[in-house]
Amino acid sequence: MSKTFRPWDVDQVWLLPPSIQDLVPAGHVAHFIRDTVRNALDLSRIIESYDEERGYPPYHPGMMVALLLYAYSQGVYSSRRIAKGCEERLDFAAVTGMQRPDFRTINDFRKRHLAALSELFVQVLKLCRAAGLVKLGHVALDGTKIKANASKHKAMSYGRMKEAEPKLAAEVHRWLAQAAQSDKADDRRFGVERSGDETPDWVANKQMRLEKIRAAKAALEAEAQAAAPPDGPPDDSGRTEPGSKPKLPDDKAQRNFTDPESRIMKTKDGFIQGYNAQAAVDSHAQVIVAHDLTNASNDQAQLRPLLERIRRHLARNPDEVSADAGYCSAANLLTLTRRRIAAYIATGRQRHGTKAAVGARTPKPGSLIARMATKLRRAGWRSRYRLRKQTVEPPFGHIKHARGFRQFLLRGIENVKAEWAMLCTVHNLLKLAQAA
């Protein structure tokens, strides 16, 4: 007796069109994100930007927003890969209603509405609070380094710029002289259609590189001068005594030609060309309650802006805040004290199995840092500081490892800030989906 199998007729035509709800199982995150965008988010800023009736009707902005958020939740970030998903994946079809925008449309929409897309973070955060996922009992702060859309090998130090500029200028001058001498030969070779004195490509490339080096050198000098101390007060004759000579950049100061606003940063895996992405995470459900991004590798200056964002988003301060030694400073501890926030800030990195902190400061007895060190040391393993790692590290792990975001797609700090905001928004959306 032969086995009976289910029919497999790939040429069978459907008598009735399928429902969008039938493409993926009920309860799938694709349905949740699509319905959240349709029913719970205010997209008026995006929709109102379409004020002309001319031309072919564009794709619905709500569908495009839902598509981007869902694609990010699945670790798909490239516009080409998103467009491919619309053509090949049923979960993408459930979000778009089987529409298939091409990669240029997706990329243009993201670039055009980048600022509005980043502002969706606050709306999603408020939905998380309404669902009981945000308590603000304990909030942990941390930063993670993420690669920029630029190679660290495209950066040049100020010292190398000073050496390369005259050499490259002399080389370009010599080549231009050679090109001028060959003008008559070029006329005979190229005929009357061309003048024969066009700059050759090999000269233009050198000229372009020389211009980039000069522009980067001037930018570094401007930054160094802006950081110089101000002029002293005027003397009896009314003349101003300069505070110092014009300050030049350090020879090791670097600038990247591809993304000038990114910086060389040290990570546990070596040096990268990147940005420092910041997040404040609520310990109750690991919801990100504030985010920021900077091109400074040090975290000290980021504590106060994160606290201000929490206050602005949720209209109150957290009860407790924990952070690693990168955030420890007298100014930060004073800020937390004035805001009546219980602080748990490491004063140095502690090696396993030891009581002494490695690289810890030697604070003045009775200072805020000394009192914090005593507070953490006396509490030992029972200290609330133990919540820091288990609170803030998992969101970074989800974003960078589970969803595979290891490098920004955009360039320039403002664009990268908006991109980081979208990643944080998607993280909170998935937390909301788990609680639904």
MIDOBA-178929 format. One record per residue: x, z, y of N, C-alpha, C, O in turn. Coordinates in steps of 0.05 Angstrom, whole numbers, plus 5000, padded with zeros to 4 digits. Example, Ala and Ser with C-alpha at 12.3 -4.5 7.8 and 13.67 -1.06 7.14 Angstrom:
MIDOBA-178929
526451564886524651564910526451564934528551694934
525751424955527351434979525851575001526851615023
END
This chain:
MIDOBA-178929
501750004976500050005000501850005025503550175028
501449815043503049785067502149985088499750055089
504050065105503450255126502050115149502749885156
500050235161498650125184499850225210500350475213
500450045228501650125254499750065277497849905274
500250195299498650135323499349855333501649775330
497449715343498049445353499949445376499949625393
501749245377503749215398503548925408505048755400
501648875426501148615436501848605466500248685483
504248515472505148525500503848305517504048315541
502448115504501147905519498147975524496747805536
497248205516494448285520493948325549495348475563
491848195559491048225587489048455590487148485574
489548635610487748855614485148755625485048595644
482948845612480348765621479548915647478148805664
480549165650479949325674482649415686484449495670
482849415712485449515724485749815719483749965719
488149905714488650195710488350355736488650245758
487750615733487650795756490550895761492150925743
491050945787493651055794494151315780496451375772
492051475776492251735763493151705734494151895722
492651475722493251435694496151345689497051335666
497651275710500251165706502251385697503951325680
501951625707503651845698501852085691499552095700
502752275674501052495666500052665689501352685710
497752785685496652975705498553205708499753295688
498853295732500753515738503553425743505353595748
504053165743506753065748507353105778505553095795
509953155784510753205812510152965830509953005854
510052725819509452495835506652525848506352455871
504652615832502052665844502152875865500852855886
503653095860503753315879504953225906503753285927
507153095905508453005931506652805945506352825970
505552615931503752415944501352555957500752495980
500052735943497652875954498453065976496853105995
500753195975501553375996502053216022501253306043
503352986020503752826044501152726055500752716079
499252646038496652536046494952746060493552686079
494952986049492953186057493953426072492453556086
496553476071497553726083499653686105500153876120
500753446108502853406129501753246152500153066149
502553326176501853186200503852966206506153026213
503052716203504852496207504152346233504852106236
502852476251501952346276504252226292504052016304
506552366293508852266308509751996297510551826313
509651966271510551716259508351496263508951276270
505851576258503751376259503351276287502751036291
503551456307503051376335505151186346504751056366
507451156332509550976341508750686336510050506346
506750646319505750366313503450316332501150386327
504050186355502050146375501349856381499949796400
502349676364501749386368500049286344500549356321
498149116351496448996330497548726320496548616301
499548626334500648366326502248386301503248596294
502548156288504148146264502748226239500448326240
504048186216502948256190502748566188504648696196
500648676178500348966176502649096160503348996138
503949296171506149426157505149606135502749666133
506949696118506149896097505250146111506250216133
503450296099502350536111504650746113506150796094
504950866137507151056141507051296121509051396112
504551376114504351596095505451526068506851686055
504951276059506051186034509151186035510451266015
510251086057513151066059514451346060516551386048
513151536074514151816074514151936046516052056037
511851896032511652006005513651875986514852015969
514151615990516051475973518851595978520351645958
519651636003522351736008522652025997524752085985
520652196002520852465992520952485962522452635950
519352315949519352325920521952215909523052325890
522951995921525451885911527752085914529352115896
527852235936529852435940529552655919531552765910
527052725912526652935892527652845864528153015847
527852585860528752485834531752405835532752285816
533152475857535952405859536452115865538652015858
534551975877534851695883534951675914532951745927
537251595925537551605954538051325966537251285989
539251145952539850885963537250725966535550735948
536950575988534550425992534250205971531950145963
536450095961536249895940535250025914533649895899
536150255907535250395883532350485886530850475866
531550555910528750635914526950385910524850405897
527750155921526249915918526149835889524049735879
528249865874528349805846526449985831525149895812
526350235839524450425826521550345830519950375812
520950235853518150145859517449915840515049875834
519349755832518849525814518849605785517449465769
520249815777520749865749519550125738519250165714
519050325756518250585747515350655752514450605775
513950755732511150825735510751055754508751065769
512551255755512251475773512451395802511051495819
514151195808514351085835511750935841510750955864
510750785822508250635826505950825832504150755847
505951065819503751255824503851355853501851435864
506251365864506551455892505751235912504351295932
506550995907506150775925503550625921502850455937
502050695900499650535894500350255885498950065891
502550235871503549985859504449785881504749545875
504949885905506149715926509149715922510349905912
510449495931513349455926514849385952515549145956
515249575970516849505994519749445986520849565967
520949245999523749175993525649376006524849546022
528249355999530149556007530549546038531149756050
530249316050530649306079528349456093528849596113
525949426084523649566095524049866092523550016111
524949956069525450236064527650346083527350556095
529850196084532050286101531350296130532050476145
529950086140529150076168527150306175527350416196
525350366156523450586161524950846163524351006181
526850896146528351146146529951166172529951386184
531250956180532850966205531051006230531751156248
528750866230527050876254525851146257525551246280
525051286235523651536237525251766227524151966218
527851756229529651956218529052226231528952436217
528752236257528252496271525652616262525452856257
523552446261520852546253520952646224519652836217
522352506207522552586179523952856176523253016159
525952906193527453166192525653396201525953616192
523653336218521953546228519753626208518453826212
519453476186517553556165518453816151516853946138
520953886155521954136142520254376150519554536133
519654406175518154636185515354636173514354846166
514054406171511354396160511354476131509654626122
513354386116513454456087514154756084513154886066
515954856102516655136101514155316106513755516092
512455236124509955386129508055376106506655566100
508055156092506455136067507455326046505955456032
510155346044511355536025510655826032510055986015
510655886058509956156066506956216060506356436051
505256016065502456056059501956096029500056226021
503655976013503456005984504756255973504756305949
505856425991507056675983509856655973510756835960
511256435979513956395969516056495988518456505981
515256576012517156676032516456956040514156996050
518257146036517757426043519457526065518757716080
521857396069523757486089524657776085525357906104
524657866060525658126054528758116054530058286066
529857926039532757886038533357586040532257426025
535057516059535857236064538857226062540357376074
539757026046542656986043543556726057542056526056
545856736070546956506084549356406070550956556059
549756136072552256026061552455736070550455616080
554755626067555255346073556555206050557855326033
556154946048557454786028558554526040557254416058
560854446031562154206042561153956027561153956002
560153756041559253506029560753276042561153266066
561453086025563052856034561452696055559052656052
562952596075561752406094561952126082563252076062
560451946095560651666087563051536100562851346116
565351646092567951546103570151656085569951866074
572251496083574551576066576451736083577051676106
577551946070579652106084582151946089583752016106
582551726075584851546079584551376104586451236112
582151376116581651226140582051396165581451316187
583151636161583751816183586751796190588351736173
587351846215590151836225590652066243588952136260
592952196239593652426256594652326283595352096287
594552516303595452446330598352376330599252196345
599952506313602852446312603352156302604952016313
601852076282602051806272601051596293602251386295
599051676308598051496329600151436349600551216358
601651656357603751626377605951436367607151286383
606451446341608551276330607550986326608950796330
605050966316603950706309603250536333603450286332
602350656355601350506378603450316389602950076392
605850416397607850226408608850016388609249796396
609150096363609949906343607949686339608649446338
605349766338603249566334602949396359602449156357
603249516383603049356407605249146409604748926418
607649226401609849036402609448816382610148586387
608348886359607848676338605748486347606048236344
603548586359601448406370602548236392601847996393
604148346410605348186432607147966421607047736431
608648026400610347816389608747596376609347356378
606647676362604947476348603447296369603047056365
602547426390601147276411603047076424602246846431
605547146427607546966438608046726419608246496428
608046786393608346576374605946386374606246146372
603546506378601146346379601146166403600245936402
602246266426602246106450604245866447603645646457
606445916433608345696429607345476412608245246413
605345546395604345336376601845206386600445066371
601245236412598745116423598744816420596744706412
600944686427600944396426600644296397599344096392
601944436379601744356351598844396341597844236325
597544606351594744656344592944436354591044356341
593544336379591844116390592043876372589943746367
594343806363594643566346593343616318592243436306
593543866309592543926283589443946282588143846264
588244076302585444126302583743926318581343926315
585043766334583543566349582243676374582743906382
580643506387579443576413577143776410576343896430
576043816386573843996383574644286388572944446396
577144356383578044626388580444616407582044426407
580644826423582744826443585444886431587544816442
585445006407588045056394589245326402591345406391
588045456422589245716430587545946422587846166433
585645906403584046136393585946336380587946266367
585246586383586846796371586446786340584246806331
588646756325588346746296587247006285587447216298
585946996261584747236249586847456245586247686248
589247376237591247576231592247716256593147946255
591847586279592547726304590147896313590548126322
587747786310585347936319585148196304584348406315
585748196278585548436262587448656272586748886274
589848566279591848756290590948866317591249096323
589748686333588848766359586548966356586449166371
584748916337582549096333583549376324582549576333
585549376306586549636297587949776320587850026322
589349626337590649746360588549876379589050096389
586349736383584249836400583050096389582450286403
582650096362581550336349583550576352582650796357
586050516348588050736350588050846379588151086383
588050666399588050756427585550926433585651126447
583150826423580650976428580751246415579951446427
581651266390581851516376583851706389583351946391
586051596398588151756412587051876438587452106444
585551706453584351806478582252016473582052206488
580751986451578652186444579952456437578952666445
582052446422583452696415584652836439584553076442
585752666458586852786482584652906500585053116512
582352776500580052886516579153156504578553336519
579053166477578153416465580253646470579453866476
582753576469584853776474584753876503585054106509
584253686522584153756550581653926556581754106573
579453866542577054026546577354316536576154496546
579154346516579654616506581754766521582255006516
583054636541585154766557583954966575581654946583
585455176583584455386601583955266629585355076637
581955366643581355256670583455316690585255476686
583355166712585255206734584955486746582755596745
587155586756587155846769585755846796585055626806
585356076808584056086835585755966856588255956853
584555866879586155756901587855966914587156196916
590255866923592056056937591356066967589255966975
593156196984592556227012592255967027590855947047
593655757017593455497031591055337022590555117033
589455447004587155306994587655126971585754996961
590155106962590754936939590255086913590555326912
589454936893588855066867591255056850592454836845
592055286840594255296821593255226793591555366783
594355026781593354956754594055186734596155306736
592155226716592555436696594655366677596055536667
594955106671596955016652597354716656595854586669
599454616644599954336644597754196627596554316610
597353936632595453786615596053826586598253766577
594153916571594553986543594253736525592253586528
596153696508596053476489595253576462595753806455
593953406445593153496419595553566401597753466406
595053726382597053776362597553526346595753366341
600053486337600653236323599153216296598852996286
598153446286596753436260593753386264592253346245
592853396289589953346294589253056285590652866291
587053036270586352776258583652676268581952836278
583252416267580752286274580252056254582051896249
577852046244577151836224576051596238574351616257
576951356230576051116243573251026234571850896249
572451106210569851026199567551206210565551096220
567951466208565951656219567551856236568452066225
567951806262569651976278568752266280570352436287
566152316275565152586278565452756253565052996254
566252636231566852786207569652896209571252816226
570253096192572853226193573953266165572453266145
576653296163577953366138577353666133577853836150
576253716109575453996102576554066074576753896056
577354316071578454406046576154516028574454666037
576154426003574354525983575854625959578354605958
574454745940575854845916577054615900578854665883
576154375904577154135890579153975906579953755898
579954075929581853935946580653875973578553985981
581853695988580953626014579053386013579453195998
576953396030575053176032574653106061575153266079
573652866066572652786093569752846093568252706079
568853046108566053116105564953286127565953296149
562753426120561253596139560753866124560853876100
560154066140559454336130556454376133555454426155
555054356110552154386110551454676106552454806088
549654786123548955066123546055106114544354936119
545555336101542855396092542455696092544255846085
540055786099539156066097536856066076534955916079
537156226055535356216032534056486028535356686028
531356476025529856716019530156795990529956625972
530657045984531257135957528757135939529057135914
526357135950523957155933523656915915523156955891
523756675925523456435909525556225914525255995906
527656305928529856115935528955885952529855655948
527155935970526255745990528155746013528955956023
528955506022530755486046529055536071527255386076
529755736086528155806110529455706136528155716157
531955616134533255506158535655346148536855396127
536355136163538654966156540054876181538954886203
542454796178544054686201546354536188546754536164
547854396205550154246196552154226218551454186241
554754246211556854236232559254096221559554056196
560954006239563553886230565854086232568154016230
565154346235567154556235567254676207565154736196
569654706197569854816169569355116168568655216147
569755256191569255546191566255606195564855466209
565355816181562455886182561756086203559356136208
563656206216563056436234560956366255559156526261
561156136267559456066289556655986281554955926297
556155976254553555876244551456096239549156036235
552356346239550456566233548156586254545856596247
548956596279546956636300544956396301542556446303
545956146300543955926301542055926277539655866281
542956006253541156026230539056246235536756206228
539856476246537956686251535856596272533556656269
536756456292534956356313532956156301530656156309
533855996282532055796270529955946252527655866252
530756156238528856306222526756426240524356406234
527556536263525756656282523856456293521456496297
524956216300523256006311521355886291519055826298
522155856266520455746246518255926237515955846233
518856196234517056376221516256616238514856796229
517156616264516256806284517057096277515757286287
519157136261520157406255522957386243523757176233
524357616245526957626233526757726204524857866197
528757656188528757766161529458066161530658156181
528758206140529458496139532358536133533658706145
533458366115536258386107537558116107536257916102
540158106112541757866112544357916097545658116103
545057746079547657766065549157506069547957286072
551757516070553457286073556257356064557057586063
557857146058560557196049562457246073561557256096
565057276066566957356087567257146109568257216130
566556896104566756696124565056746149565656636170
563056916146561256976169561957236183560657316202
563957376173564557646183566057626209568257516211
564857746229566157776255564758006270562358066264
566058126289564858346304562358236319560358376321
562557996330560257886345557857846327555657896335
558357746302556057706284554857966275552357986274
556458166270555358426262553858556285551858686280
554758506309553358616332550658476336548658606342
550658216331548058056333546058166313543758206320
546958216289545158326268544158606275541858676271
545958766286545159036294543059026316541059176315
543458856336541558846359538858736350536758806362
538858576329536258466320535058646298532958576287
536258876293535259066274534958946246532958996233
537058796238537158676212539258826195541558846204
538558916172540459046155542458836145541658646132
544958876150547058676144548658756120549358986116
549358556104551158586081553058346082552658146068
555158376098557158156103559858246091560958446099
560858086073563458146061565658136083565557966100
567558326081569758326101572258196089574258176103
572158106065574357976052573457886024571457976014
575057716012574457625985575457825964577757895964
573557905947574358115927574957985900573357825890
577258055889578057955863576758115841576458365844
575957985820574558115798576358335786578758295781
575158575782576558795769578158955789579659145781
577958905815579359055835577459165856575259055859
578259375870576559485891577459375918575859375937
579959285920580959185946580158895950580158745931
579458825974578758545980581258395986582958486001
581458155975583757985979583557846006581457726013
585557866023585457746049583657886069582957766089
582958126063581158276080582558346106584958396107
580958366128582058446153582758746152581758896136
584558826170585159116173583759196199585059196220
581259266197579759316222580459586234581559766221
579859606260580259856274578360066263575960006261
579260306257577460516247575160566266575460586290
572760576254570360616270569060356280566860366291
570460136277569359876287567059786269566659896247
565559586278563359486262564359366235563059406215
566659236236567659116211568559346192568059326168
569859556202570659776185568259916173568259986149
566159946189563760076178562459906157561360006137
562459646160561359466140562959476114561759486093
565559476116567259496092566659756077566459756053
566359976092565760236079562960226066562660336044
561060106080558360086069558259936043556960026024
559659716041559659556016561259695994560459685971
563459826002565159955982563660195969563860235945
562360345985560960585975558660515957558160645937
557160295963554860215947555760095921554260115901
558159975920559159855895557359635885556259475900
556859635858555259425846552359445854550859255850
551459675864548659715872548159605899545759595908
550159515913549759415941547959165941547959005922
546359145962544558915965546158655968545058435966
548758675972550458435974550458285948550958045949
549858405926549758275900547658045900547857865883
545758065917543657855918544557595931543257395927
546757605945547657375960548057125942546856915946
549757165922550556935906548156825890547856575889
546556995878544356905862542056785879540256665868
542156825905540156715922540856445934539256265933
543256425945543956185961545355975945545255745952
546756055923548155855908546455665892547055425891
544255755879542555575864541455335880541455105869
540455365905539555125919541754915923541254675921
544255005929546454815931546954675904547554435903
546654825882547054715856544854505850545454295839
542354565857540254375852540654115868540353895857
541454145893541753905910544153735901543953495899
546453875897548953725892549353645863550553435857
548353805844548853745816546353645802546453425790
544153795803541753705789540653445800539753265786
540653425827539653175839541852985849541252785862
544253055844546552875847547252785875548252565878
546652945895547352875922550152975928550553215933
552152795929554952875933556152755958558352835966
554652565971555852435994553552336012551552226003
553852386038551852296057551851986059553851856055
549451876063549151586066549651496094550651276099
548951666113549051586142551651686154553151836142
552151596179554551676194553851786221551751706232
555451956231554852086257553452356252551652366235
554252556266553252826260550252856263548953006248
549052726283546152756287544652626264542652736254
545552396255544252266232544652426206542752456190
546952536203547552696179545952956179544953046159
545553076203543853316205540953256196539753416181
539953026204537252946195537152896165535152966152
539252786155539352736126539352996110538053026090
540853196120540953456107538253596109537353726090
536853556132534153666135532253556114530653706103
532453296108530753176088531253296060529453336045
533853346054534553466028533453746026532453816004
533553896047532354166047529354156045528154326031
528053966058525153936056524353876027522453996017
525753696014525153625986525553865968523953915950
527654025972528154265956525654445958524754545938
524654495982522354665986519854545974518154695964
519554285976517254155964517154205933515054255922
519454185921519554225892518954525885517754575865
519854705902519154985898516155025900514955175885
514954885920512054905923510554785900508454885891
511654565889510354435865510454625841508554625825
512654765838512854955815510855185817509855285797
510155255842508255485846505355395845503555555843
504955125847502155025849500755065822498454985819
END
